[in-house]
Amino acid sequence: MTLPTDRTVKTTVSVGGMSCAACVRRVENALREIPGVTDVAVNLATARATVSHAPGWAGIEALRQAIADQGYEFLGIPDDTREDPIGAARDREIKDLRTRFAIGIVLSGIIFAGSMQHWFPFLMGIPRRPLLIVLFFLTTPVVFWVGSRFFIGALKAARQKTTDMNTLVAVGALAAWLYSSLATFFPRFFAGAEIMPHVYYDGAAFIVTLIILGRLLEARAKGKTSQAIQRLMGLKPKTARVLRDGIEMDLPIEALLKGDLVVVRPGEKIPTDGVVVSGNSSVDESMLTGESMPVAKEAEAEVFAATINRAGSFTFRATRIGAETALAQIIRLVEEAQGSKASIQRLADKVASIFVPVVFGIALATFGVWYFLVPDPVFSRALLNFVSVLVIACPCALGLATPTAVMVGTGLGAENGILIKGGESLENAYRLRTVVFDKTGTLTRGEPETTDILPAPGIAPAEVLQAALDIEAVSEHPLARAVLERAKREGLQAEAVTGFEAVSGLGVKAVRNGKALFLGSRRFLEGEGVGKTGAGGGMGGEAARLAGEGKTSVFVAESGRVLGLLGFSDQPKPSAAAAVAALKGMGLKVAMITGDNAGTAKAMGQILGIDRILAEVLPGDKAAEIRRLREMGEIVAMVGDGINDAPALAAADIGIAIGAGTDVAIEASDITLMLDDLLAVPKAIRLSFETMRTIRQNLFWAFIYNIIGIPIAAGVLYPLGGILLNPEFAAAAMAMSSVSVVSNSLRLRRRWRRILPRP
């Protein structure tokens, strides 16, 4: 998948054979050496490498060669039109691991019984030496066939003059097997002729088998973390009913062309994006927006691929197909997010790059201490401690700590209409201190409403509204729609007027039944000579009160007298106040930015509970205002509609585009909310908090596991009671560390219902 940006191009490829953080580091370093490549992010959990490069670069073949040279498998470029190679490879891997584990655990059980012959009375009669030879032949296939991937991986690393977790496992298992083999066939090398030395065939077998079990559980768990992409991919329809030359025909979705007329019947999925031509229906768009309520569709309405037609039939014209559809864009965004890295993960990668050599140093030092420095040194005890250190220190958990949490968090968000660009966006959202909302169209509906009808003494409210309706029915002023909507609710019908005239910036006038009608500002009425006791007709106080409430007031007059006053206001969205309260409950500061005058802005702020008001800010200056807040040390999120507010969204630490699924919104924002519900803002931020919390937990346990486990394996507790760590238990602990990290990431799904804070 190749995606253009302003200066660079991003290419994503699938990579097979990676098993730990050291593998990730090796692939990244190799790809960075390709001419023209500027940055590389390799994700262990998704098995994908995202390469940023200049338009003129070495090309895909260079990527293929670099990956192969490192001993890994190039699985191609992910393509929406075919099976995901990583998913197919993971299925094959799970099947292979299941087979190897089944054989390994059966043989390991037999080997354990033979090694601990004195525990099983029915084995007591078998001579020890022939039994050890049998154990040798049983252990060899476990170590070298069941565990072949570790030796192959270690050899690949050795050819590149480096080491990884495969090296640790291979050396540990090989050391136990080699020692036991020598003890079986050359016992005098280790002990007197009359004493048969102890062997560790069971340790070698169980090391390999338990780590294979860990790999199996890990592979299955990683498959669960990518369920969001699988669900989204599964939403794509396979066929479309197309109307060509007056004939309906079912075609594969790949054969659909722009401009095709597509027929959709009740209960069917809409095959691609388009615009309704005829018919009407209600469509379930929850897969895009997270909103369960169906959306009414009629002529000229937009429809989107994979949404479900609930009732009615309609025909629409295809406007976007394939990778251009909203669903394809969402899948692309989630894939990018899951392949991205937070800066906290880069720290883990650096640690992993030096981890294996350090562990080898510790293991060799452990062997040296136990063989040369302790009283009554025993070679087998020194060897066991050496093996335990190698086995317990595998850095798998470090490599999985961040990407699994990012995959679950971003995937969970996508399923609920919250599109998060990636790890860096999550990390920035975690550090937020201030959330700035655009007012018009974000906090408010973006369209004025007639909120007040104040008649002059002796005048009925309906008379005031009727006069306003008659004159505004032929007007194109923004307030005209608000008057018409209010009159429609009141059941009024417009009467004909003549001589309509609009005076720019002041008001409008016309003639009805031979009488002059006026609608406009106080200054406009004064200019027209309306009223004997002042243009306000005694309603100046009411006009001042409306202004204090942040409302726009308009006078209505007829034949020289004031009939009354209309108040207009851009009403807040139903969820606005609750969203602000929820953000404050999370300890965040909330501000509002608007081009309105200070009085109107302050009045709206009071309604919504926002104290910090940035008023009279021109559209072009919003980005500068956001930068000013950042220069003051604030970590700022800007919430806007994603199109008009694109510069401000880009200027913020986190840009949140709400109710917008357009290309502009996705490119300008870090988080895109498909649902036009302001409560999605605290929900998205809370999801970011929870995801980063999970990442930190994962990294803590990955680090603390090694900090505690390695010294115990080295024998630091031996003076306190002879405590040593058997290599079998070290292998089990190492395997479960990776599983625990992935399982902790999956807990995000279970905590989802508690993510949305309640005000």
Solvent accessible surface area in square Angstrom, and as a share of the most:
residue,aa,sasa,rsa
1,M,36,0.16
2,T,75,0.44
3,L,27,0.14
4,P,110,0.69
5,T,68,0.39
6,D,150,0.78
7,R,213,0.78
8,T,39,0.23
9,V,25,0.14
10,K,69,0.29
11,T,1,0.01
12,T,10,0.06
13,V,0,0.00
14,S,0,0.00
15,V,1,0.00
16,G,9,0.09
17,G,63,0.61
18,M,22,0.10
19,S,13,0.08
20,C,0,0.00
21,A,0,0.00
22,A,8,0.07
23,C,1,0.00
24,V,4,0.03
25,R,61,0.22
26,R,23,0.08
27,V,1,0.00
28,E,3,0.01
29,N,72,0.37
30,A,15,0.12
31,L,0,0.00
32,R,90,0.33
33,E,142,0.64
34,I,13,0.07
35,P,98,0.62
36,G,34,0.32
37,V,20,0.11
38,T,89,0.51
39,D,60,0.31
40,V,1,0.00
41,A,14,0.11
42,V,1,0.01
43,N,3,0.01
44,L,6,0.03
45,A,0,0.00
46,T,17,0.10
47,A,15,0.12
48,R,25,0.09
49,A,0,0.00
50,T,21,0.12
51,V,0,0.00
52,S,16,0.10
53,H,4,0.02
54,A,36,0.28
55,P,101,0.63
56,G,68,0.66
57,W,56,0.20
58,A,49,0.38
59,G,18,0.18
60,I,52,0.26
61,E,107,0.48
62,A,26,0.20
63,L,0,0.00
64,R,105,0.38
65,Q,100,0.44
66,A,15,0.12
67,I,1,0.00
68,A,54,0.42
69,D,74,0.38
70,Q,26,0.12
71,G,15,0.14
72,Y,19,0.07
73,E,100,0.45
74,F,29,0.12
75,L,29,0.14
76,G,15,0.14
77,I,55,0.28
78,P,13,0.08
79,D,61,0.32
80,D,51,0.26
81,T,98,0.57
82,R,109,0.40
83,E,127,0.57
84,D,50,0.26
85,P,19,0.12
86,I,12,0.06
87,G,22,0.21
88,A,18,0.14
89,A,26,0.20
90,R,25,0.09
91,D,93,0.48
92,R,148,0.54
93,E,62,0.28
94,I,24,0.12
95,K,141,0.60
96,D,49,0.26
97,L,0,0.00
98,R,121,0.44
99,T,68,0.39
100,R,37,0.13
101,F,43,0.18
102,A,50,0.39
103,I,73,0.37
104,G,0,0.00
105,I,64,0.32
106,V,93,0.53
107,L,34,0.17
108,S,0,0.00
109,G,36,0.34
110,I,89,0.45
111,I,0,0.00
112,F,56,0.24
113,A,18,0.14
114,G,3,0.03
115,S,1,0.01
116,M,35,0.16
117,Q,18,0.08
118,H,119,0.53
119,W,149,0.52
120,F,54,0.22
121,P,111,0.70
122,F,154,0.64
123,L,25,0.12
124,M,113,0.51
125,G,74,0.71
126,I,69,0.35
127,P,86,0.54
128,R,64,0.23
129,R,96,0.35
130,P,68,0.43
131,L,15,0.08
132,L,1,0.00
133,I,57,0.29
134,V,79,0.45
135,L,2,0.01
136,F,34,0.14
137,F,132,0.55
138,L,43,0.22
139,T,0,0.00
140,T,39,0.23
141,P,55,0.35
142,V,0,0.00
143,V,0,0.00
144,F,76,0.31
145,W,104,0.37
146,V,0,0.00
147,G,0,0.00
148,S,23,0.15
149,R,57,0.21
150,F,1,0.00
151,F,33,0.14
152,I,94,0.48
153,G,11,0.11
154,A,15,0.12
155,L,109,0.54
156,K,58,0.25
157,A,0,0.00
158,A,62,0.48
159,R,171,0.62
160,Q,64,0.29
161,K,191,0.81
162,T,50,0.29
163,T,41,0.24
164,D,1,0.01
165,M,1,0.00
166,N,11,0.05
167,T,16,0.09
168,L,0,0.00
169,V,0,0.00
170,A,5,0.04
171,V,47,0.27
172,G,0,0.00
173,A,1,0.00
174,L,67,0.33
175,A,17,0.13
176,A,2,0.02
177,W,36,0.13
178,L,86,0.43
179,Y,13,0.05
180,S,0,0.00
181,S,10,0.07
182,L,66,0.33
183,A,0,0.00
184,T,0,0.00
185,F,74,0.31
186,F,126,0.52
187,P,26,0.17
188,R,189,0.69
189,F,156,0.65
190,F,49,0.20
191,A,31,0.24
192,G,41,0.40
193,A,68,0.53
194,E,161,0.72
195,I,115,0.59
196,M,64,0.29
197,P,13,0.08
198,H,79,0.35
199,V,0,0.00
200,Y,32,0.12
201,Y,0,0.00
202,D,4,0.02
203,G,4,0.04
204,A,0,0.00
205,A,0,0.00
206,F,33,0.14
207,I,0,0.00
208,V,0,0.00
209,T,0,0.00
210,L,33,0.17
211,I,3,0.01
212,I,0,0.00
213,L,45,0.22
214,G,3,0.03
215,R,19,0.07
216,L,10,0.05
217,L,52,0.26
218,E,9,0.04
219,A,4,0.03
220,R,124,0.45
221,A,10,0.08
222,K,23,0.10
223,G,16,0.15
224,K,105,0.45
225,T,4,0.03
226,S,15,0.10
227,Q,54,0.24
228,A,2,0.01
229,I,20,0.10
230,Q,97,0.43
231,R,108,0.39
232,L,5,0.02
233,M,43,0.19
234,G,50,0.48
235,L,45,0.22
236,K,53,0.22
237,P,18,0.11
238,K,147,0.62
239,T,81,0.47
240,A,3,0.03
241,R,48,0.18
242,V,0,0.00
243,L,56,0.28
244,R,69,0.25
245,D,145,0.75
246,G,67,0.65
247,I,109,0.55
248,E,77,0.35
249,M,66,0.30
250,D,95,0.49
251,L,30,0.15
252,P,74,0.46
253,I,43,0.22
254,E,121,0.54
255,A,43,0.33
256,L,4,0.02
257,L,102,0.51
258,K,117,0.50
259,G,35,0.33
260,D,16,0.08
261,L,46,0.23
262,V,0,0.00
263,V,19,0.11
264,V,1,0.01
265,R,108,0.39
266,P,75,0.47
267,G,56,0.54
268,E,51,0.23
269,K,73,0.31
270,I,0,0.00
271,P,7,0.05
272,T,2,0.01
273,D,0,0.00
274,G,2,0.02
275,V,43,0.25
276,V,1,0.01
277,V,68,0.39
278,S,57,0.37
279,G,37,0.36
280,N,101,0.52
281,S,14,0.09
282,S,32,0.21
283,V,0,0.00
284,D,17,0.09
285,E,15,0.07
286,S,36,0.23
287,M,31,0.14
288,L,6,0.03
289,T,23,0.13
290,G,37,0.36
291,E,61,0.27
292,S,87,0.56
293,M,132,0.59
294,P,64,0.40
295,V,60,0.34
296,A,87,0.68
297,K,15,0.06
298,E,115,0.52
299,A,55,0.43
300,E,141,0.63
301,A,25,0.19
302,E,84,0.38
303,V,1,0.01
304,F,42,0.17
305,A,5,0.04
306,A,1,0.00
307,T,0,0.00
308,I,50,0.25
309,N,0,0.00
310,R,121,0.44
311,A,54,0.42
312,G,32,0.31
313,S,57,0.37
314,F,6,0.02
315,T,23,0.13
316,F,0,0.00
317,R,105,0.38
318,A,2,0.02
319,T,55,0.32
320,R,73,0.27
321,I,45,0.23
322,G,57,0.55
323,A,82,0.64
324,E,72,0.32
325,T,9,0.05
326,A,7,0.06
327,L,3,0.02
328,A,9,0.07
329,Q,20,0.09
330,I,4,0.02
331,I,1,0.00
332,R,45,0.16
333,L,3,0.01
334,V,3,0.02
335,E,19,0.08
336,E,40,0.18
337,A,0,0.00
338,Q,4,0.02
339,G,5,0.05
340,S,31,0.20
341,K,17,0.07
342,A,0,0.00
343,S,70,0.45
344,I,28,0.14
345,Q,7,0.03
346,R,88,0.32
347,L,105,0.52
348,A,1,0.00
349,D,3,0.02
350,K,118,0.50
351,V,42,0.24
352,A,1,0.01
353,S,44,0.28
354,I,108,0.55
355,F,25,0.10
356,V,2,0.01
357,P,76,0.48
358,V,80,0.46
359,V,1,0.00
360,F,36,0.15
361,G,39,0.38
362,I,61,0.31
363,A,0,0.00
364,L,111,0.55
365,A,59,0.46
366,T,8,0.05
367,F,45,0.19
368,G,21,0.20
369,V,65,0.38
370,W,15,0.05
371,Y,78,0.30
372,F,143,0.60
373,L,133,0.66
374,V,33,0.19
375,P,115,0.73
376,D,120,0.62
377,P,67,0.42
378,V,72,0.41
379,F,72,0.30
380,S,17,0.11
381,R,51,0.19
382,A,0,0.00
383,L,14,0.07
384,L,31,0.15
385,N,2,0.01
386,F,22,0.09
387,V,0,0.00
388,S,0,0.00
389,V,0,0.00
390,L,0,0.00
391,V,0,0.00
392,I,7,0.04
393,A,0,0.00
394,C,1,0.01
395,P,1,0.00
396,C,3,0.02
397,A,2,0.02
398,L,1,0.01
399,G,2,0.02
400,L,0,0.00
401,A,0,0.00
402,T,1,0.01
403,P,8,0.05
404,T,0,0.00
405,A,0,0.00
406,V,0,0.00
407,M,0,0.00
408,V,2,0.01
409,G,0,0.00
410,T,1,0.01
411,G,1,0.01
412,L,7,0.03
413,G,0,0.00
414,A,2,0.02
415,E,47,0.21
416,N,45,0.23
417,G,2,0.02
418,I,1,0.01
419,L,2,0.01
420,I,3,0.02
421,K,60,0.25
422,G,3,0.03
423,G,0,0.00
424,E,118,0.53
425,S,7,0.05
426,L,0,0.00
427,E,22,0.10
428,N,29,0.15
429,A,0,0.00
430,Y,71,0.27
431,R,100,0.37
432,L,0,0.00
433,R,132,0.48
434,T,0,0.00
435,V,0,0.00
436,V,0,0.00
437,F,0,0.00
438,D,7,0.04
439,K,7,0.03
440,T,70,0.41
441,G,28,0.27
442,T,0,0.00
443,L,0,0.00
444,T,0,0.00
445,R,121,0.44
446,G,31,0.30
447,E,97,0.44
448,P,43,0.27
449,E,58,0.26
450,T,5,0.03
451,T,42,0.25
452,D,25,0.13
453,I,28,0.14
454,L,36,0.18
455,P,44,0.28
456,A,11,0.09
457,P,127,0.80
458,G,87,0.83
459,I,21,0.10
460,A,54,0.42
461,P,71,0.45
462,A,59,0.46
463,E,64,0.29
464,V,0,0.00
465,L,3,0.01
466,Q,32,0.14
467,A,1,0.00
468,A,0,0.00
469,L,8,0.04
470,D,1,0.00
471,I,1,0.01
472,E,3,0.01
473,A,42,0.32
474,V,83,0.48
475,S,18,0.12
476,E,176,0.79
477,H,93,0.41
478,P,96,0.61
479,L,23,0.12
480,A,5,0.04
481,R,154,0.56
482,A,6,0.05
483,V,0,0.00
484,L,69,0.34
485,E,82,0.37
486,R,50,0.18
487,A,1,0.01
488,K,155,0.66
489,R,155,0.57
490,E,92,0.41
491,G,58,0.56
492,L,44,0.22
493,Q,150,0.66
494,A,53,0.41
495,E,84,0.38
496,A,93,0.72
497,V,25,0.14
498,T,93,0.54
499,G,60,0.57
500,F,73,0.30
501,E,86,0.39
502,A,66,0.51
503,V,45,0.26
504,S,112,0.72
505,G,82,0.78
506,L,53,0.27
507,G,14,0.14
508,V,11,0.06
509,K,50,0.21
510,A,3,0.03
511,V,58,0.33
512,R,25,0.09
513,N,127,0.65
514,G,71,0.69
515,K,107,0.45
516,A,37,0.29
517,L,2,0.01
518,F,21,0.09
519,L,9,0.04
520,G,4,0.04
521,S,41,0.26
522,R,111,0.41
523,R,177,0.64
524,F,7,0.03
525,L,0,0.00
526,E,99,0.45
527,G,69,0.67
528,E,63,0.28
529,G,61,0.58
530,V,6,0.03
531,G,28,0.27
532,K,207,0.88
533,T,124,0.72
534,G,37,0.35
535,A,6,0.05
536,G,2,0.02
537,G,27,0.26
538,G,77,0.74
539,M,11,0.05
540,G,21,0.20
541,G,57,0.55
542,E,64,0.29
543,A,16,0.13
544,A,66,0.51
545,R,106,0.39
546,L,0,0.00
547,A,58,0.45
548,G,62,0.59
549,E,68,0.30
550,G,12,0.12
551,K,46,0.19
552,T,73,0.43
553,S,32,0.20
554,V,10,0.06
555,F,5,0.02
556,V,2,0.01
557,A,0,0.00
558,E,16,0.07
559,S,65,0.42
560,G,34,0.33
561,R,117,0.43
562,V,13,0.07
563,L,0,0.00
564,G,0,0.00
565,L,0,0.00
566,L,0,0.00
567,G,0,0.00
568,F,3,0.01
569,S,15,0.09
570,D,25,0.13
571,Q,57,0.25
572,P,29,0.18
573,K,24,0.10
574,P,116,0.73
575,S,17,0.11
576,A,0,0.00
577,A,46,0.36
578,A,31,0.24
579,A,0,0.00
580,V,1,0.01
581,A,43,0.34
582,A,2,0.01
583,L,0,0.00
584,K,85,0.36
585,G,69,0.67
586,M,28,0.12
587,G,63,0.60
588,L,12,0.06
589,K,101,0.43
590,V,8,0.05
591,A,0,0.00
592,M,0,0.00
593,I,0,0.00
594,T,3,0.02
595,G,47,0.45
596,D,44,0.23
597,N,86,0.44
598,A,56,0.44
599,G,42,0.40
600,T,32,0.18
601,A,0,0.00
602,K,123,0.52
603,A,8,0.06
604,M,11,0.05
605,G,0,0.00
606,Q,129,0.57
607,I,104,0.53
608,L,8,0.04
609,G,31,0.30
610,I,5,0.02
611,D,128,0.67
612,R,71,0.26
613,I,46,0.23
614,L,22,0.11
615,A,28,0.22
616,E,109,0.49
617,V,14,0.08
618,L,121,0.60
619,P,106,0.67
620,G,70,0.68
621,D,69,0.36
622,K,23,0.10
623,A,9,0.07
624,A,51,0.39
625,E,34,0.15
626,I,0,0.00
627,R,120,0.44
628,R,100,0.37
629,L,0,0.00
630,R,101,0.37
631,E,146,0.66
632,M,112,0.50
633,G,60,0.58
634,E,23,0.10
635,I,38,0.19
636,V,0,0.00
637,A,0,0.00
638,M,0,0.00
639,V,0,0.00
640,G,0,0.00
641,D,35,0.18
642,G,0,0.00
643,I,89,0.45
644,N,123,0.63
645,D,6,0.03
646,A,19,0.15
647,P,84,0.53
648,A,2,0.01
649,L,1,0.01
650,A,72,0.56
651,A,11,0.09
652,A,8,0.06
653,D,22,0.11
654,I,0,0.00
655,G,0,0.00
656,I,0,0.00
657,A,0,0.00
658,I,6,0.03
659,G,37,0.36
660,A,9,0.07
661,G,28,0.27
662,T,59,0.34
663,D,83,0.43
664,V,73,0.42
665,A,0,0.00
666,I,2,0.01
667,E,104,0.46
668,A,20,0.16
669,S,2,0.01
670,D,36,0.19
671,I,0,0.00
672,T,2,0.01
673,L,0,0.00
674,M,22,0.10
675,L,40,0.20
676,D,86,0.44
677,D,42,0.22
678,L,0,0.00
679,L,38,0.19
680,A,10,0.08
681,V,0,0.00
682,P,0,0.00
683,K,45,0.19
684,A,0,0.00
685,I,0,0.00
686,R,62,0.22
687,L,0,0.00
688,S,0,0.00
689,F,35,0.15
690,E,22,0.10
691,T,0,0.00
692,M,0,0.00
693,R,118,0.43
694,T,0,0.00
695,I,0,0.00
696,R,100,0.36
697,Q,49,0.22
698,N,2,0.01
699,L,13,0.06
700,F,109,0.45
701,W,152,0.53
702,A,1,0.01
703,F,59,0.25
704,I,43,0.22
705,Y,38,0.15
706,N,10,0.05
707,I,110,0.56
708,I,95,0.48
709,G,8,0.07
710,I,15,0.08
711,P,49,0.31
712,I,46,0.23
713,A,0,0.00
714,A,19,0.15
715,G,7,0.07
716,V,87,0.50
717,L,53,0.26
718,Y,75,0.28
719,P,112,0.70
720,L,138,0.69
721,G,64,0.61
722,G,42,0.40
723,I,86,0.43
724,L,62,0.31
725,L,37,0.18
726,N,61,0.31
727,P,4,0.03
728,E,25,0.11
729,F,136,0.57
730,A,0,0.00
731,A,0,0.00
732,A,32,0.25
733,A,39,0.31
734,M,4,0.02
735,A,6,0.05
736,M,96,0.43
737,S,13,0.08
738,S,2,0.02
739,V,18,0.11
740,S,60,0.38
741,V,3,0.02
742,V,0,0.00
743,S,47,0.30
744,N,24,0.12
745,S,0,0.00
746,L,26,0.13
747,R,89,0.32
748,L,0,0.00
749,R,66,0.24
750,R,174,0.63
751,R,14,0.05
752,W,36,0.13
753,R,225,0.82
754,R,174,0.64
755,I,1,0.00
756,L,35,0.17
757,P,24,0.15
758,R,179,0.65
759,P,101,0.64
